[in-house]
Amino acid sequence: MADRVLLDNRKTPCAVGLIKAARLMAELDPGTILEIWRRDRFAPWEIPIWAEADGHAVEALGWDGRWPARHMVFEVTKGSGP
């Protein structure tokens, strides 16, 4: 079973959250799952575009929590590239 790391970006502005995700992903081993929690409305487009561009795979996208604290949950598996 692959390792899993959580990045809680619920209170982080969208661009900063993506930078934090990229920096953390760079430190992980290939096959590790990065679970990202986001609340911003652009995340459903930003996360998959970033993941594909960097050679990672978005394995799951869902929702968790209740309003007003509801957030998106992304599971991104690190690819074998840089």
C-alpha positions as CSV (number, residue, x, y, z in Angstrom):
1,M,0.0,0.0,0.0
2,A,1.3,3.4,-0.9
3,D,2.2,6.0,1.6
4,R,-0.3,8.9,2.1
5,V,0.4,12.5,3.0
6,L,-2.2,15.1,3.8
7,L,-2.0,18.8,2.8
8,D,-4.8,20.9,4.3
9,N,-5.1,24.0,2.1
10,R,-8.6,24.9,3.2
11,K,-7.5,28.3,4.5
12,T,-4.8,29.0,1.9
13,P,-5.4,31.3,-1.2
14,C,-5.6,29.3,-4.4
15,A,-2.2,30.2,-6.0
16,V,-0.4,29.7,-2.7
17,G,-2.1,26.4,-2.2
18,L,-0.9,25.1,-5.5
19,I,2.6,26.2,-4.9
20,K,2.6,24.4,-1.5
21,A,1.2,21.3,-3.2
22,A,4.0,21.3,-5.8
23,R,6.7,21.9,-3.2
24,L,5.5,19.1,-1.0
25,M,5.0,16.7,-4.0
26,A,8.7,17.3,-5.0
27,E,9.8,15.9,-1.6
28,L,7.7,12.7,-1.9
29,D,8.7,9.3,-3.4
30,P,7.0,8.1,-6.6
31,G,3.7,6.3,-5.9
32,T,3.0,8.3,-2.7
33,I,-0.5,9.7,-2.5
34,L,-0.9,13.4,-1.7
35,E,-4.3,14.1,-0.3
36,I,-5.1,17.8,-0.8
37,W,-8.0,19.6,0.9
38,R,-9.1,22.7,-0.9
39,R,-12.1,25.1,-0.7
40,D,-11.5,27.5,-3.6
41,R,-13.7,27.3,-6.7
42,F,-10.9,27.0,-9.2
43,A,-9.4,23.8,-7.6
44,P,-11.3,21.3,-9.8
45,W,-9.4,22.8,-12.8
46,E,-6.1,23.8,-11.3
47,I,-5.2,20.6,-9.5
48,P,-5.7,18.2,-12.6
49,I,-3.9,20.6,-14.9
50,W,-0.9,20.9,-12.5
51,A,-0.9,17.2,-11.8
52,E,-0.8,16.3,-15.5
53,A,1.8,18.9,-16.4
54,D,4.1,17.5,-13.7
55,G,3.5,13.8,-14.5
56,H,1.2,12.9,-11.6
57,A,-2.2,11.3,-11.6
58,V,-5.4,12.6,-9.9
59,E,-6.9,9.3,-8.6
60,A,-10.0,10.7,-6.9
61,L,-11.9,14.0,-6.4
62,G,-14.7,14.3,-3.9
63,W,-16.3,16.4,-1.2
64,D,-16.1,16.1,2.6
65,G,-17.6,18.0,5.5
66,R,-20.8,19.9,5.9
67,W,-21.6,23.5,4.8
68,P,-20.1,25.9,5.6
69,A,-16.9,23.9,6.2
70,R,-17.4,21.7,3.2
71,H,-14.2,21.1,1.1
72,M,-12.9,19.3,-1.9
73,V,-10.6,16.3,-1.5
74,F,-8.1,15.4,-4.2
75,E,-6.0,12.3,-4.2
76,V,-2.9,12.8,-6.4
77,T,-0.4,10.0,-6.9
78,K,3.1,11.1,-7.5
79,G,4.5,10.0,-10.9
80,S,8.0,8.7,-11.5
81,G,9.2,11.9,-13.2
82,P,10.9,14.8,-11.6
